[in-house]
Amino acid sequence: MDSQLPQQVAWNTTESGLIGASPAFKKSVLAIQRIAAFDATSLVQGETGTGKDLAARAIHYLSARQNCPFVPVNCGAIPAELIESELFGHAKGAFTDAKAANPGLVTIANGGTLFLDEIECLSPKGQVVLLRFLQDHTFRPVGGKPQSADLRVIAATNCDLMQMVEAGKFRLDLYYRLALLTLVMPPLRERPGDPELLAHHFLAMGCKRYRISVKAFHPCTLEWFGQHLWPGNVRELENLIYRELLISEGDEICLSREPSSGDGVHDRRRNPDRRRMAWLDMPYQRAKALAVFEFDRTYLSSLLTQVGGNVAAAARFAGKERRTFDRLLQKNGIDKNRYRNRNQV
C-alpha cells in the first residue's frame, strides 16, 4: 500500500482487486477511504470496466458496516412492474403467486450496504420508489405494513446523469439524493504505468487459474501496454491477458501489434494498399466517398472489437452519443451483435 495513504487504515488494495500506482489511481484510493468514513449515500461514476463495483465494495469493507451484508443489484435487470417487490419484498398473499412472505433486497441488506449498479437503467417508477425510500429509509412491502431499514445505499453509473436529467430521463431530485458523496473512477488511459502493473497481476492469476506454466511478457508488449488507449479499461485488459495466455505458444506473450493478428495480416500491412491504387481510376468524389465508407467500417468494426461489442463504451470512446453511434452502425451495415463478447475468454 502506498506510504502516503493513512496509516490507520489496514487495507490491501491488491486483495481488494484495486491495483495501480499512478497519480489518478492514488487519488481515487484516497477518495474511497474518505467516503468510507462517512455513512452517507454515494454515487460512483466511471466508464465501463473502470472498477466501479470494486470501488463500491471497498467503500463498504472500509466502513463501519463491513461485518454486515453487501448486496449488489443490477437495476437494468429489474422489470418496472416488479421494482417494489424486488426492493421491499412482499407479504404472503399479496398477489396470486405470493404463497409465502419474501424479504426484499432492502431487508437482506439491512445493517449493511445496498449497491445499485447501472442506476441509469432504473425505470421512471423505480426512480420514484427509490427516491421515496432514500428520504427516510422507510418502506412498505407489497401487501405488508410499513417498516424501516438501517443501511447505506451506493449507486453506480457509466452515464452522465446530468445529461439524462436534461433529457428528461432521470429525476433531478433523485440525482441529488444519490450524489451526496461522489467518486469518479479514472479510465485506464489516464493511469500511466498501471496497465503494466495490472497485466502482470492478471498474468499471474491466469497461470494459476488455468494451470499454465508461468509465462512472461516480451519487452515489445510492455511498450504496447502504454500505447493502447484501452476503451474497455481494466476489463478489456483482463480479458486480453487471459485470452493471449491461453492461445499463445512458447513462454512469452508478444503484443507488439494488434492482439492475435496473424503474420499474414502483418505482412499484408507492409504492402501497398490495392484499394488505394484502385481509387486512382475513379473520379475524385466517388473515390473520396469510397474511402470515407471504408474508413467508417474499419474504424467502427475495430472499436467494437476492442470493447467486446459494448456499444455504450464504443460510443463514449468515439465521442458520439449512443443514438448517433447506432445510426453510424446501421448506415455502414455493421451488425453490433457479431462483436459481443469477442474479447471474452
Secondary structure, DSSP 8 states (H G I E B T S, - for coil): --TTS-TT----HHHHT----SHHHHHHHHHHHHHHTS-S-EEEE--TTS-HHHHHHHHHHTSTTTTS-EEEEEGGGS-GGGHHHHHHEE-TTSSTT--S-EE-HHHHTTTSEEEEESGGG--HHHHHHHHHHHHHSEE--BTS--EE---EEEEEESS-HHHHHHTTSS-HHHHHHHTTEEEE---GGGSTTHHHHHHHHHHHHHHHHTT----EE-HHHHHHHHH---TTHHHHHHHHHHHHHHH--SSEE--SSSTT--HHHHHHHHS--HHHHHHTTS-HHHHHHHHHHHHHHHHHHHHHHHTTT-HHHHHHHHT--HHHHHHHHHHTT--GGGGTTTT--
